[in-house]
Amino acid sequence: MAELAGGGRTEYLDAVVSETLRSRPSVIDALRTATTEIELGGYAIAPGTVVSAMLTTMHRRGDLWSDPLAFRPERFLGDKPAPYSYMPFGGGVRHCIGASLSLVQLRTVLKTAFSALDVEPAPSREERMRLTGITLTPSRGGRVVLRRR
């Protein structure tokens, strides 16, 4: 909120958005079907085999992210994550077509909310993720406490 009040800069806001998508990605995985025989992680993959990149698991790997269950936007300030360790919208040429729009929307909503409201987590236990269609959503709706400044 302090960064946004200063105007112009959005590095920390961008880090909050990135950490939110790392800790709570909108999809579980990215499915692909092998079209040719390939080797993946030392395993032979035959044509027609469905392979899944488990994004939620990758974003919680301790060898890729220090203290992976903690919400720490600071991890996105400075150095970029290792290649293919952060893929909230899938990866490669078939990543989510709506990725750019969703990032603009998320930043706009947060900027607008933080400019007029104090935002706090609701006083309850942490929400689990729930599969709704093909996306993950907060199990109880992502409750927060909003107070006008």
C-alpha positions in Angstrom: 0.0 0.0 0.0 2.9 2.3 0.7 4.4 1.7 -2.7 1.1 2.4 -4.4 0.6 5.6 -2.4 4.0 6.8 -3.7 2.6 6.5 -7.2 4.2 5.0 -10.3 6.1 2.1 -8.9 4.6 -1.4 -8.8 7.5 -3.8 -8.1 6.1 -5.0 -4.8 2.5 -5.2 -6.2 3.9 -7.3 -9.1 5.7 -9.5 -6.5 2.5 -10.0 -4.5 0.7 -11.0 -7.7 3.5 -13.5 -8.6 3.6 -15.0 -5.1 -0.2 -15.3 -5.1 0.0 -17.2 -8.4 2.9 -19.4 -7.1 1.2 -20.3 -3.8 -2.3 -20.5 -5.3 -2.1 -21.2 -9.0 -5.4 -21.2 -10.9 -4.8 -24.6 -12.5 -3.4 -27.9 -11.1 -1.5 -29.0 -14.1 -0.7 -28.6 -17.8 -1.5 -31.7 -19.8 0.3 -32.6 -23.0 0.2 -35.6 -25.3 3.5 -36.9 -26.7 3.4 -36.9 -30.5 6.8 -38.6 -30.8 8.9 -40.9 -28.6 10.7 -38.7 -26.1 12.8 -39.1 -22.9 11.5 -37.2 -19.9 13.3 -37.4 -16.6 15.1 -40.6 -17.6 11.8 -42.3 -18.7 10.9 -43.3 -22.3 7.6 -41.7 -23.2 5.7 -43.3 -26.1 3.7 -41.4 -28.7 0.1 -40.9 -27.4 1.1 -40.9 -23.8 -0.5 -38.1 -21.7 2.1 -36.2 -19.6 1.1 -33.8 -16.8 3.2 -31.0 -15.4 1.9 -30.7 -11.9 2.1 -26.9 -11.4 0.9 -27.0 -7.8 3.5 -29.5 -6.8 6.3 -27.7 -8.7 5.5 -24.4 -6.9 5.8 -26.2 -3.6 9.1 -27.9 -4.1 11.7 -27.1 -1.4 14.6 -27.5 -3.8 13.2 -24.7 -6.0 11.6 -22.5 -3.4 12.9 -21.8 0.1 10.1 -22.2 2.7 7.6 -23.0 -0.2 4.5 -22.9 2.0 5.1 -19.4 3.3 3.6 -16.4 1.5 6.7 -14.2 0.7 6.4 -11.8 -2.2 10.0 -10.7 -1.6 11.1 -13.9 -3.4 10.0 -12.2 -6.6 12.0 -9.0 -6.1 15.4 -9.1 -7.8 16.4 -12.4 -9.4 13.9 -14.2 -11.6 12.9 -17.8 -10.7 14.8 -20.7 -12.4 13.4 -21.6 -15.8 10.3 -23.7 -15.6 10.0 -23.5 -11.8 7.2 -20.9 -12.0 4.5 -21.5 -14.5 1.1 -20.4 -13.1 -0.4 -20.3 -16.6 1.3 -23.4 -18.0 4.4 -23.1 -20.2 5.7 -23.0 -23.8 3.7 -22.0 -26.8 0.5 -23.5 -25.4 0.4 -21.5 -22.2 -3.0 -19.9 -21.2 -4.2 -17.5 -23.8 -5.8 -15.4 -21.0 -2.6 -15.0 -19.0 -1.9 -11.4 -19.9 -5.5 -10.2 -19.4 -5.8 -12.0 -16.0 -2.6 -10.3 -14.8 -3.8 -6.9 -15.9 -7.2 -7.6 -14.1 -5.5 -8.8 -10.9 -3.2 -5.8 -10.7 -6.0 -3.4 -11.5 -8.3 -4.9 -8.8 -5.5 -4.9 -6.2 -4.4 -1.4 -7.0 -8.0 -0.1 -6.8 -8.7 -2.0 -3.5 -5.5 -1.0 -1.8 -5.9 2.6 -2.7 -9.1 3.0 -0.7 -9.3 0.0 1.7 -7.3 -1.7 4.4 -7.3 -5.4 3.5 -6.9 -8.2 6.1 -7.4 -11.9 6.1 -10.6 -13.0 7.6 -10.2 -14.5 11.2 -10.4 -18.1 10.3 -8.2 -21.1 9.4 -6.4 -21.1 6.1 -8.5 -22.0 3.1 -7.8 -25.1 1.1 -7.9 -25.1 -2.7 -10.9 -26.7 -4.3 -11.2 -27.9 -7.9 -14.0 -26.1 -9.7 -14.3 -27.2 -13.3 -10.7 -27.0 -14.5 -9.6 -24.2 -12.1 -8.6 -24.1 -8.4 -10.6 -21.8 -6.2 -10.5 -21.0 -2.4 -12.7 -23.5 -0.6 -14.7 -20.8 1.3 -14.6 -18.1 -1.3 -11.3 -16.3 -0.4 -12.8 -14.3 2.5 -11.1 -11.0 3.6 -12.0 -8.1 5.9 -12.2 -4.7 4.1 -12.2 -1.4 6.0 -12.4 2.0 4.4 -9.6 4.3 5.2 
